[in-house]
């Protein structure tokens, strides 16, 4: 399916500033994925020294939760928060 660049531009222009950031982040991910390489942020994580500390009780509880994972960005967008969350 051929997509015209103009249509993409129109779609992006119609987004709120917050949604433009999310669209940019996703497009950046797609570009990196198309190059078959890890995103730079993942490479930085791979370079970090291993954390051998055992998980806390709270971390284990979160890990075993059936509620799933909710990122700070997701929470900010979902609840219209005005603060930056991790």
PDB file as gemmi writes it, atoms N, CA and C in Angstrom:
CRYST1    1.000    1.000    1.000  90.00  90.00  90.00 P 1                      
ATOM      1  N   UNK A   1       0.848  -1.176   0.000  1.00  0.00           N  
ATOM      2  CA  UNK A   1       0.000   0.000   0.000  1.00  0.00           C  
ATOM      3  C   UNK A   1       0.894   1.240   0.000  1.00  0.00           C  
ATOM      4  N   UNK A   2       0.738   2.056  -0.991  1.00  0.00           N  
ATOM      5  CA  UNK A   2       1.539   3.274  -1.101  1.00  0.00           C  
ATOM      6  C   UNK A   2       0.896   4.399  -0.285  1.00  0.00           C  
ATOM      7  N   UNK A   3       1.717   5.045   0.508  1.00  0.00           N  
ATOM      8  CA  UNK A   3       1.252   6.157   1.334  1.00  0.00           C  
ATOM      9  C   UNK A   3       1.932   7.423   0.818  1.00  0.00           C  
ATOM     10  N   UNK A   4       1.157   8.432   0.574  1.00  0.00           N  
ATOM     11  CA  UNK A   4       1.730   9.696   0.120  1.00  0.00           C  
ATOM     12  C   UNK A   4       2.305  10.447   1.327  1.00  0.00           C  
ATOM     13  N   UNK A   5       3.484  11.020   1.132  1.00  0.00           N  
ATOM     14  CA  UNK A   5       4.117  11.789   2.215  1.00  0.00           C  
ATOM     15  C   UNK A   5       3.210  12.925   2.674  1.00  0.00           C  
ATOM     16  N   UNK A   6       2.516  13.524   1.729  1.00  0.00           N  
ATOM     17  CA  UNK A   6       1.628  14.640   2.075  1.00  0.00           C  
ATOM     18  C   UNK A   6       0.551  14.212   3.058  1.00  0.00           C  
ATOM     19  N   UNK A   7       0.045  12.979   2.891  1.00  0.00           N  
ATOM     20  CA  UNK A   7      -0.968  12.468   3.815  1.00  0.00           C  
ATOM     21  C   UNK A   7      -0.386  12.279   5.219  1.00  0.00           C  
ATOM     22  N   UNK A   8       0.847  11.793   5.272  1.00  0.00           N  
ATOM     23  CA  UNK A   8       1.509  11.647   6.572  1.00  0.00           C  
ATOM     24  C   UNK A   8       1.712  13.005   7.226  1.00  0.00           C  
ATOM     25  N   UNK A   9       2.162  13.977   6.441  1.00  0.00           N  
ATOM     26  CA  UNK A   9       2.372  15.320   6.975  1.00  0.00           C  
ATOM     27  C   UNK A   9       1.074  15.893   7.539  1.00  0.00           C  
ATOM     28  N   UNK A  10      -0.026  15.707   6.802  1.00  0.00           N  
ATOM     29  CA  UNK A  10      -1.326  16.230   7.257  1.00  0.00           C  
ATOM     30  C   UNK A  10      -1.745  15.575   8.572  1.00  0.00           C  
ATOM     31  N   UNK A  11      -1.534  14.274   8.649  1.00  0.00           N  
ATOM     32  CA  UNK A  11      -1.906  13.563   9.867  1.00  0.00           C  
ATOM     33  C   UNK A  11      -1.106  14.079  11.056  1.00  0.00           C  
ATOM     34  N   UNK A  12       0.200  14.229  10.877  1.00  0.00           N  
ATOM     35  CA  UNK A  12       1.057  14.704  11.963  1.00  0.00           C  
ATOM     36  C   UNK A  12       0.671  16.121  12.365  1.00  0.00           C  
ATOM     37  N   UNK A  13       0.414  16.975  11.390  1.00  0.00           N  
ATOM     38  CA  UNK A  13       0.044  18.353  11.684  1.00  0.00           C  
ATOM     39  C   UNK A  13      -1.262  18.450  12.469  1.00  0.00           C  
ATOM     40  N   UNK A  14      -2.130  17.468  12.325  1.00  0.00           N  
ATOM     41  CA  UNK A  14      -3.420  17.520  13.024  1.00  0.00           C  
ATOM     42  C   UNK A  14      -3.327  17.060  14.486  1.00  0.00           C  
ATOM     43  N   UNK A  15      -2.168  16.523  14.885  1.00  0.00           N  
ATOM     44  CA  UNK A  15      -1.990  16.018  16.248  1.00  0.00           C  
ATOM     45  C   UNK A  15      -1.685  17.137  17.234  1.00  0.00           C  
ATOM     46  N   UNK A  16      -2.012  16.883  18.496  1.00  0.00           N  
ATOM     47  CA  UNK A  16      -1.615  17.804  19.569  1.00  0.00           C  
ATOM     48  C   UNK A  16      -0.099  17.696  19.744  1.00  0.00           C  
ATOM     49  N   UNK A  17       0.490  18.653  20.433  1.00  0.00           N  
ATOM     50  CA  UNK A  17       1.939  18.647  20.654  1.00  0.00           C  
ATOM     51  C   UNK A  17       2.374  17.367  21.367  1.00  0.00           C  
ATOM     52  N   UNK A  18       1.601  16.949  22.339  1.00  0.00           N  
ATOM     53  CA  UNK A  18       1.927  15.731  23.102  1.00  0.00           C  
ATOM     54  C   UNK A  18       1.885  14.501  22.195  1.00  0.00           C  
ATOM     55  N   UNK A  19       0.861  14.428  21.340  1.00  0.00           N  
ATOM     56  CA  UNK A  19       0.739  13.284  20.443  1.00  0.00           C  
ATOM     57  C   UNK A  19       1.791  13.320  19.337  1.00  0.00           C  
ATOM     58  N   UNK A  20       2.233  14.517  18.952  1.00  0.00           N  
ATOM     59  CA  UNK A  20       3.316  14.617  17.967  1.00  0.00           C  
ATOM     60  C   UNK A  20       4.577  13.976  18.535  1.00  0.00           C  
ATOM     61  N   UNK A  21       4.823  14.186  19.825  1.00  0.00           N  
ATOM     62  CA  UNK A  21       5.992  13.585  20.476  1.00  0.00           C  
ATOM     63  C   UNK A  21       5.888  12.067  20.439  1.00  0.00           C  
ATOM     64  N   UNK A  22       4.706  11.529  20.724  1.00  0.00           N  
ATOM     65  CA  UNK A  22       4.511  10.077  20.692  1.00  0.00           C  
ATOM     66  C   UNK A  22       4.686   9.548  19.274  1.00  0.00           C  
ATOM     67  N   UNK A  23       4.159  10.274  18.286  1.00  0.00           N  
ATOM     68  CA  UNK A  23       4.299   9.872  16.881  1.00  0.00           C  
ATOM     69  C   UNK A  23       5.772   9.892  16.483  1.00  0.00           C  
ATOM     70  N   UNK A  24       6.490  10.925  16.905  1.00  0.00           N  
ATOM     71  CA  UNK A  24       7.920  11.021  16.601  1.00  0.00           C  
ATOM     72  C   UNK A  24       8.675   9.840  17.206  1.00  0.00           C  
ATOM     73  N   UNK A  25       8.401   9.546  18.475  1.00  0.00           N  
ATOM     74  CA  UNK A  25       9.074   8.430  19.143  1.00  0.00           C  
ATOM     75  C   UNK A  25       8.807   7.116  18.415  1.00  0.00           C  
ATOM     76  N   UNK A  26       7.567   6.908  17.996  1.00  0.00           N  
ATOM     77  CA  UNK A  26       7.231   5.664  17.310  1.00  0.00           C  
ATOM     78  C   UNK A  26       7.899   5.598  15.942  1.00  0.00           C  
ATOM     79  N   UNK A  27       7.907   6.714  15.219  1.00  0.00           N  
ATOM     80  CA  UNK A  27       8.553   6.723  13.907  1.00  0.00           C  
ATOM     81  C   UNK A  27      10.057   6.502  14.044  1.00  0.00           C  
ATOM     82  N   UNK A  28      10.648   7.067  15.083  1.00  0.00           N  
ATOM     83  CA  UNK A  28      12.064   6.846  15.344  1.00  0.00           C  
ATOM     84  C   UNK A  28      12.328   5.367  15.589  1.00  0.00           C  
ATOM     85  N   UNK A  29      11.450   4.720  16.357  1.00  0.00           N  
ATOM     86  CA  UNK A  29      11.556   3.284  16.601  1.00  0.00           C  
ATOM     87  C   UNK A  29      11.463   2.508  15.291  1.00  0.00           C  
ATOM     88  N   UNK A  30      10.506   2.868  14.427  1.00  0.00           N  
ATOM     89  CA  UNK A  30      10.342   2.169  13.153  1.00  0.00           C  
ATOM     90  C   UNK A  30      11.569   2.314  12.259  1.00  0.00           C  
ATOM     91  N   UNK A  31      12.135   3.504  12.231  1.00  0.00           N  
ATOM     92  CA  UNK A  31      13.336   3.728  11.414  1.00  0.00           C  
ATOM     93  C   UNK A  31      14.480   2.861  11.920  1.00  0.00           C  
ATOM     94  N   UNK A  32      14.691   2.843  13.222  1.00  0.00           N  
ATOM     95  CA  UNK A  32      15.769   2.026  13.784  1.00  0.00           C  
ATOM     96  C   UNK A  32      15.513   0.546  13.549  1.00  0.00           C  
ATOM     97  N   UNK A  33      14.263   0.137  13.685  1.00  0.00           N  
ATOM     98  CA  UNK A  33      13.918  -1.276  13.470  1.00  0.00           C  
ATOM     99  C   UNK A  33      14.166  -1.667  12.022  1.00  0.00           C  
ATOM    100  N   UNK A  34      13.881  -0.748  11.085  1.00  0.00           N  
ATOM    101  CA  UNK A  34      14.072  -1.067   9.670  1.00  0.00           C  
ATOM    102  C   UNK A  34      15.543  -1.240   9.324  1.00  0.00           C  
ATOM    103  N   UNK A  35      16.425  -0.686  10.159  1.00  0.00           N  
ATOM    104  CA  UNK A  35      17.864  -0.840   9.949  1.00  0.00           C  
ATOM    105  C   UNK A  35      18.389  -2.101  10.643  1.00  0.00           C  
ATOM    106  N   UNK A  36      17.480  -2.854  11.261  1.00  0.00           N  
ATOM    107  CA  UNK A  36      17.842  -4.064  12.011  1.00  0.00           C  
ATOM    108  C   UNK A  36      18.897  -3.784  13.072  1.00  0.00           C  
ATOM    109  N   UNK A  37      18.736  -2.667  13.759  1.00  0.00           N  
ATOM    110  CA  UNK A  37      19.673  -2.398  14.849  1.00  0.00           C  
ATOM    111  C   UNK A  37      18.899  -1.991  16.087  1.00  0.00           C  
ATOM    112  N   UNK A  38      19.528  -2.211  17.219  1.00  0.00           N  
ATOM    113  CA  UNK A  38      18.908  -1.854  18.489  1.00  0.00           C  
ATOM    114  C   UNK A  38      18.849  -0.341  18.618  1.00  0.00           C  
ATOM    115  N   UNK A  39      17.775   0.168  19.219  1.00  0.00           N  
ATOM    116  CA  UNK A  39      17.744   1.605  19.508  1.00  0.00           C  
ATOM    117  C   UNK A  39      18.933   1.987  20.384  1.00  0.00           C  
ATOM    118  N   UNK A  40      19.412   3.214  20.228  1.00  0.00           N  
ATOM    119  CA  UNK A  40      20.579   3.684  20.976  1.00  0.00           C  
ATOM    120  C   UNK A  40      20.382   3.534  22.479  1.00  0.00           C  
ATOM    121  N   UNK A  41      19.170   3.807  22.950  1.00  0.00           N  
ATOM    122  CA  UNK A  41      18.920   3.699  24.390  1.00  0.00           C  
ATOM    123  C   UNK A  41      19.096   2.255  24.869  1.00  0.00           C  
ATOM    124  N   UNK A  42      18.746   1.283  24.028  1.00  0.00           N  
ATOM    125  CA  UNK A  42      18.939  -0.123  24.405  1.00  0.00           C  
ATOM    126  C   UNK A  42      20.412  -0.474  24.424  1.00  0.00           C  
ATOM    127  N   UNK A  43      21.180   0.080  23.490  1.00  0.00           N  
ATOM    128  CA  UNK A  43      22.620  -0.181  23.466  1.00  0.00           C  
ATOM    129  C   UNK A  43      23.267   0.348  24.736  1.00  0.00           C  
ATOM    130  N   UNK A  44      22.815   1.522  25.203  1.00  0.00           N  
ATOM    131  CA  UNK A  44      23.361   2.091  26.434  1.00  0.00           C  
ATOM    132  C   UNK A  44      23.056   1.189  27.618  1.00  0.00           C  
ATOM    133  N   UNK A  45      21.870   0.618  27.639  1.00  0.00           N  
ATOM    134  CA  UNK A  45      21.496  -0.295  28.722  1.00  0.00           C  
ATOM    135  C   UNK A  45      22.391  -1.528  28.692  1.00  0.00           C  
ATOM    136  N   UNK A  46      22.662  -2.056  27.492  1.00  0.00           N  
ATOM    137  CA  UNK A  46      23.531  -3.228  27.357  1.00  0.00           C  
ATOM    138  C   UNK A  46      24.940  -2.957  27.884  1.00  0.00           C  
ATOM    139  N   UNK A  47      25.377  -1.709  27.806  1.00  0.00           N  
ATOM    140  CA  UNK A  47      26.730  -1.351  28.236  1.00  0.00           C  
ATOM    141  C   UNK A  47      26.839  -1.159  29.748  1.00  0.00           C  
ATOM    142  N   UNK A  48      25.719  -1.043  30.440  1.00  0.00           N  
ATOM    143  CA  UNK A  48      25.750  -0.836  31.885  1.00  0.00           C  
ATOM    144  C   UNK A  48      26.236  -2.083  32.603  1.00  0.00           C  
ATOM    145  N   UNK A  49      26.819  -1.857  33.758  1.00  0.00           N  
ATOM    146  CA  UNK A  49      27.255  -2.978  34.581  1.00  0.00           C  
ATOM    147  C   UNK A  49      26.028  -3.703  35.138  1.00  0.00           C  
ATOM    148  N   UNK A  50      26.146  -4.995  35.270  1.00  0.00           N  
ATOM    149  CA  UNK A  50      25.047  -5.825  35.756  1.00  0.00           C  
ATOM    150  C   UNK A  50      24.627  -5.440  37.164  1.00  0.00           C  
ATOM    151  N   UNK A  51      23.325  -5.464  37.398  1.00  0.00           N  
ATOM    152  CA  UNK A  51      22.772  -5.207  38.718  1.00  0.00           C  
ATOM    153  C   UNK A  51      22.467  -6.562  39.345  1.00  0.00           C  
ATOM    154  N   UNK A  52      23.227  -6.932  40.342  1.00  0.00           N  
ATOM    155  CA  UNK A  52      23.052  -8.245  40.969  1.00  0.00           C  
ATOM    156  C   UNK A  52      22.243  -8.182  42.254  1.00  0.00           C  
ATOM    157  N   UNK A  53      21.659  -7.012  42.532  1.00  0.00           N  
ATOM    158  CA  UNK A  53      20.844  -6.890  43.736  1.00  0.00           C  
ATOM    159  C   UNK A  53      19.577  -7.717  43.569  1.00  0.00           C  
ATOM    160  N   UNK A  54      19.182  -8.443  44.617  1.00  0.00           N  
ATOM    161  CA  UNK A  54      17.934  -9.203  44.521  1.00  0.00           C  
ATOM    162  C   UNK A  54      16.743  -8.239  44.429  1.00  0.00           C  
ATOM    163  N   UNK A  55      15.675  -8.710  43.814  1.00  0.00           N  
ATOM    164  CA  UNK A  55      14.463  -7.900  43.694  1.00  0.00           C  
ATOM    165  C   UNK A  55      13.857  -7.674  45.073  1.00  0.00           C  
ATOM    166  N   UNK A  56      13.307  -6.483  45.252  1.00  0.00           N  
ATOM    167  CA  UNK A  56      12.623  -6.186  46.504  1.00  0.00           C  
ATOM    168  C   UNK A  56      11.265  -6.887  46.499  1.00  0.00           C  
ATOM    169  N   UNK A  57      10.637  -6.905  47.649  1.00  0.00           N  
ATOM    170  CA  UNK A  57       9.303  -7.504  47.761  1.00  0.00           C  
ATOM    171  C   UNK A  57       8.315  -6.786  46.837  1.00  0.00           C  
ATOM    172  N   UNK A  58       8.416  -5.451  46.794  1.00  0.00           N  
ATOM    173  CA  UNK A  58       7.538  -4.655  45.928  1.00  0.00           C  
ATOM    174  C   UNK A  58       7.784  -4.968  44.447  1.00  0.00           C  
ATOM    175  N   UNK A  59       9.041  -5.108  44.054  1.00  0.00           N  
ATOM    176  CA  UNK A  59       9.369  -5.436  42.660  1.00  0.00           C  
ATOM    177  C   UNK A  59       8.841  -6.812  42.278  1.00  0.00           C  
ATOM    178  N   UNK A  60       8.970  -7.767  43.188  1.00  0.00           N  
ATOM    179  CA  UNK A  60       8.434  -9.108  42.917  1.00  0.00           C  
ATOM    180  C   UNK A  60       6.915  -9.065  42.762  1.00  0.00           C  
ATOM    181  N   UNK A  61       6.265  -8.281  43.619  1.00  0.00           N  
ATOM    182  CA  UNK A  61       4.803  -8.131  43.548  1.00  0.00           C  
ATOM    183  C   UNK A  61       4.397  -7.539  42.201  1.00  0.00           C  
ATOM    184  N   UNK A  62       5.116  -6.506  41.752  1.00  0.00           N  
ATOM    185  CA  UNK A  62       4.828  -5.885  40.460  1.00  0.00           C  
ATOM    186  C   UNK A  62       5.068  -6.852  39.310  1.00  0.00           C  
ATOM    187  N   UNK A  63       6.155  -7.600  39.409  1.00  0.00           N  
ATOM    188  CA  UNK A  63       6.507  -8.550  38.359  1.00  0.00           C  
ATOM    189  C   UNK A  63       5.451  -9.637  38.199  1.00  0.00           C  
ATOM    190  N   UNK A  64       4.882 -10.068  39.302  1.00  0.00           N  
ATOM    191  CA  UNK A  64       3.891 -11.138  39.277  1.00  0.00           C  
ATOM    192  C   UNK A  64       2.464 -10.636  39.079  1.00  0.00           C  
ATOM    193  N   UNK A  65       2.288  -9.332  39.002  1.00  0.00           N  
ATOM    194  CA  UNK A  65       0.956  -8.743  38.855  1.00  0.00           C  
ATOM    195  C   UNK A  65       0.324  -9.095  37.520  1.00  0.00           C  
ATOM    196  N   UNK A  66      -0.962  -9.337  37.536  1.00  0.00           N  
ATOM    197  CA  UNK A  66      -1.707  -9.616  36.308  1.00  0.00           C  
ATOM    198  C   UNK A  66      -2.169  -8.314  35.638  1.00  0.00           C  
ATOM    199  N   UNK A  67      -1.911  -7.168  36.300  1.00  0.00           N  
ATOM    200  CA  UNK A  67      -2.338  -5.875  35.765  1.00  0.00           C  
ATOM    201  C   UNK A  67      -1.483  -5.407  34.601  1.00  0.00           C  
ATOM    202  N   UNK A  68      -0.298  -5.958  34.424  1.00  0.00           N  
ATOM    203  CA  UNK A  68       0.570  -5.548  33.336  1.00  0.00           C  
ATOM    204  C   UNK A  68       1.414  -4.340  33.686  1.00  0.00           C  
ATOM    205  N   UNK A  69       2.158  -3.887  32.716  1.00  0.00           N  
ATOM    206  CA  UNK A  69       3.092  -2.775  32.908  1.00  0.00           C  
ATOM    207  C   UNK A  69       2.518  -1.507  32.309  1.00  0.00           C  
ATOM    208  N   UNK A  70       2.698  -0.394  33.005  1.00  0.00           N  
ATOM    209  CA  UNK A  70       2.206   0.910  32.560  1.00  0.00           C  
ATOM    210  C   UNK A  70       3.379   1.875  32.674  1.00  0.00           C  
ATOM    211  N   UNK A  71       3.890   2.383  31.564  1.00  0.00           N  
ATOM    212  CA  UNK A  71       5.031   3.299  31.619  1.00  0.00           C  
ATOM    213  C   UNK A  71       4.590   4.679  32.112  1.00  0.00           C  
ATOM    214  N   UNK A  72       5.561   5.471  32.529  1.00  0.00           N  
ATOM    215  CA  UNK A  72       5.270   6.842  32.947  1.00  0.00           C  
ATOM    216  C   UNK A  72       4.653   7.648  31.821  1.00  0.00           C  
ATOM    217  N   UNK A  73       5.161   7.460  30.593  1.00  0.00           N  
ATOM    218  CA  UNK A  73       4.602   8.168  29.432  1.00  0.00           C  
ATOM    219  C   UNK A  73       3.147   7.754  29.192  1.00  0.00           C  
ATOM    220  N   UNK A  74       2.872   6.441  29.326  1.00  0.00           N  
ATOM    221  CA  UNK A  74       1.499   5.964  29.149  1.00  0.00           C  
ATOM    222  C   UNK A  74       0.575   6.587  30.187  1.00  0.00           C  
ATOM    223  N   UNK A  75       1.038   6.620  31.440  1.00  0.00           N  
ATOM    224  CA  UNK A  75       0.222   7.191  32.516  1.00  0.00           C  
ATOM    225  C   UNK A  75      -0.025   8.675  32.282  1.00  0.00           C  
ATOM    226  N   UNK A  76       1.019   9.366  31.852  1.00  0.00           N  
ATOM    227  CA  UNK A  76       0.897  10.799  31.597  1.00  0.00           C  
ATOM    228  C   UNK A  76      -0.150  11.058  30.519  1.00  0.00           C  
ATOM    229  N   UNK A  77      -0.064  10.295  29.435  1.00  0.00           N  
ATOM    230  CA  UNK A  77      -1.005  10.455  28.328  1.00  0.00           C  
ATOM    231  C   UNK A  77      -2.417  10.029  28.735  1.00  0.00           C  
ATOM    232  N   UNK A  78      -2.515   8.880  29.383  1.00  0.00           N  
ATOM    233  CA  UNK A  78      -3.817   8.316  29.763  1.00  0.00           C  
ATOM    234  C   UNK A  78      -4.585   9.224  30.714  1.00  0.00           C  
ATOM    235  N   UNK A  79      -3.875   9.799  31.688  1.00  0.00           N  
ATOM    236  CA  UNK A  79      -4.543  10.570  32.721  1.00  0.00           C  
ATOM    237  C   UNK A  79      -4.371  12.093  32.571  1.00  0.00           C  
ATOM    238  N   UNK A  80      -3.733  12.496  31.457  1.00  0.00           N  
ATOM    239  CA  UNK A  80      -3.551  13.926  31.207  1.00  0.00           C  
ATOM    240  C   UNK A  80      -2.690  14.621  32.244  1.00  0.00           C  
ATOM    241  N   UNK A  81      -1.695  13.908  32.757  1.00  0.00           N  
ATOM    242  CA  UNK A  81      -0.827  14.472  33.792  1.00  0.00           C  
ATOM    243  C   UNK A  81       0.105  15.521  33.205  1.00  0.00           C  
ATOM    244  N   UNK A  82       0.478  16.486  34.014  1.00  0.00           N  
ATOM    245  CA  UNK A  82       1.349  17.571  33.573  1.00  0.00           C  
ATOM    246  C   UNK A  82       2.771  17.425  34.108  1.00  0.00           C  
ATOM    247  N   UNK A  83       3.085  16.267  34.667  1.00  0.00           N  
ATOM    248  CA  UNK A  83       4.419  16.027  35.215  1.00  0.00           C  
ATOM    249  C   UNK A  83       5.107  14.938  34.419  1.00  0.00           C  
ATOM    250  N   UNK A  84       6.433  14.934  34.435  1.00  0.00           N  
ATOM    251  CA  UNK A  84       7.189  13.867  33.782  1.00  0.00           C  
ATOM    252  C   UNK A  84       7.361  12.717  34.759  1.00  0.00           C  
ATOM    253  N   UNK A  85       7.003  11.534  34.303  1.00  0.00           N  
ATOM    254  CA  UNK A  85       7.124  10.338  35.138  1.00  0.00           C  
ATOM    255  C   UNK A  85       8.192   9.429  34.560  1.00  0.00           C  
ATOM    256  N   UNK A  86       8.837   8.621  35.396  1.00  0.00           N  
ATOM    257  CA  UNK A  86       9.864   7.698  34.877  1.00  0.00           C  
ATOM    258  C   UNK A  86       9.238   6.605  34.039  1.00  0.00           C  
TER     259      UNK A  86                                                      
END                                                                             
